[in-house]
Amino acid sequence: MTKRPNEKNERIKRRFLEFRKYAKRLSEKTIDRELAALERFDIWNGRKDFARFHIEWAMGFRTHLEQAKTKAGKPLGKSTTRAIMATLREFTLWLSQQDGFRSRIKPADAEYFNLSRRDEAEARAATTRPAPSIKQAKRALALLPESTPQELRDKAVFALLCLTGIRVGALISLRIKHIDLAEKSVTQNPREVATKFGKPIDTFFAKDFEEAEAVLTSWLTYLDETALYGPDDPLFPATALTCSANTGFQATGFDRRSWKSTEPVRKIVNTAFKAADLPNFGPHAFRHMLARHVAKTCTSVAELVATSQNLGHTDVLTTLRSYGQISRERQRALVTGEADDDVLGD
């Protein structure tokens, strides 16, 4: 049976999380993960007073994580274990600087919350994420219907993802004024658009996606000429629902507001790929698609840098490490010089 929370521990955890939120400026999502990591350690350790800290706790907790299982009965992933240990390392380092803990905890004690070198390397290794090819994305886009306003909106959502790889959180917060068809751009102003880390991002349409541009143009024309929407209205308004005694809830046009969650976008993307008899890719897969396509076809370093900026990455290495993985077949073709059109094409 789990022991009741230790009041002293709870107070010190709250102080630490306030430090992480306000001094280190971490997001609520990250704070929640760190709280879960601290709680996991606290429960495992029997709610013992943090002031009695000993390095054996860190070593024992590492062994515990190495043997821990998920709800599905599988071992914890190395990246998950690494994230938990990183939180405990930061927590211990912070504790060593607090009144009442300095005499018991030294900064070096935090280093015991580390994985083995082998596990650390495995946790850091970039995994190959599934992503569609350009041809697959174009096929799925072409098969999407557009006979009703709602279908046209959904197709425009898919089209904008093809053109930009924009993060889904930013996509649902876009307003009409953020799209410039003449310049082929999306202005992600963090004061109005939910960008990652609140960064301003200027994104331009990927080349050779004329079909997607045409769909987006049709949607904007509908919003302007038929729906009579203005520049400050949402680019992708939520579906309006009305309740009927006979048929229940029914879609009746649009609400002049944005979606409250990213789930509708995920459903649109999943449905589109399923209809095209393709794997169940998610919205984030478009970022991998665009980065890999450019990594495969670019003719200059500048083009790689431009793509990195387009995706909102501060460092081009982020694009290459996380999104630009080269397949085994592509690696063989480049190293051996035996280029194969089937391998190098989309």
Buried (B, 14 or more C-beta within 10 A) or exposed (E): EEEEEBEEBBEBBEEBBEBBBEEEEBEEEBBEBBBEBBBBBBEBBEBBEBBEBEBEBBEEBBEBBBEBEEEEEEEBEBEBBBBBBBBBBBBBBBBBEBEEBEEBBBEEBBEBBBBEEEBBEBBEEEEEBEBBBBEBBBBBBEBBEBEEBBEBBBBBBBBBBBBBBBBBBBBBBBBBBBBEEEEBBBBBBBEBBBBBEEEEBEBBBBEEBEBBBEBBBBBBEBBBEEBEBEEEBBBBBBBBEEEEEEEEEEEEEBEEEBBEEBEBBBEBBBBBBEEBEBEEBBBBBBBBBBBBBBBBEBEEEEEBBBBBBBBBBEEBEBBBEBBBBBEEEBEBBBEEEEEEEEBEEB
